[in-house]
Amino acid sequence: MYMKIEDFSLTSWLEISSSALRHNYAVLKENLSPRTKTLCILKGNAYGHDLNIILSVLKKLRPDFYGVFNIQDGITVRMSDKKTPVLVLYPSGPYLVSIAL
């Protein structure tokens, strides 16, 4: 007997543990030179996990930089954290840059 595709659930999900994220960051920092800077990449809306939720955890860890894919995510990060530098990885046109600045 063969199962029809409708018989399978095609849903997938990923759960992010804020305590595991904090722990992993701490382990990373412990194993790096104190002079080494950290860059937390939040591209693609934190890989689809809601940028603001992940950012609320990361802000407390005080990374040296954030990295985002586009200006829109960069603006979201900047609105939440006014001090930490943000690196935009994707080139943007002058209009979007003027909005971001």
Secondary structure as GFF3:
##gff-version 3
##sequence-region A 1 101
A	DSSP	three_ten_helix	5	7	.	.	.	ID=ss1
A	DSSP	alpha_helix	18	30	.	.	.	ID=ss2
A	DSSP	beta_strand	39	41	.	.	.	ID=ss3
A	DSSP	alpha_helix	43	48	.	.	.	ID=ss4
A	DSSP	alpha_helix	51	61	.	.	.	ID=ss5
A	DSSP	beta_strand	65	68	.	.	.	ID=ss6
A	DSSP	alpha_helix	71	80	.	.	.	ID=ss7
A	DSSP	beta_strand	86	88	.	.	.	ID=ss8
A	DSSP	alpha_helix	94	100	.	.	.	ID=ss9
###
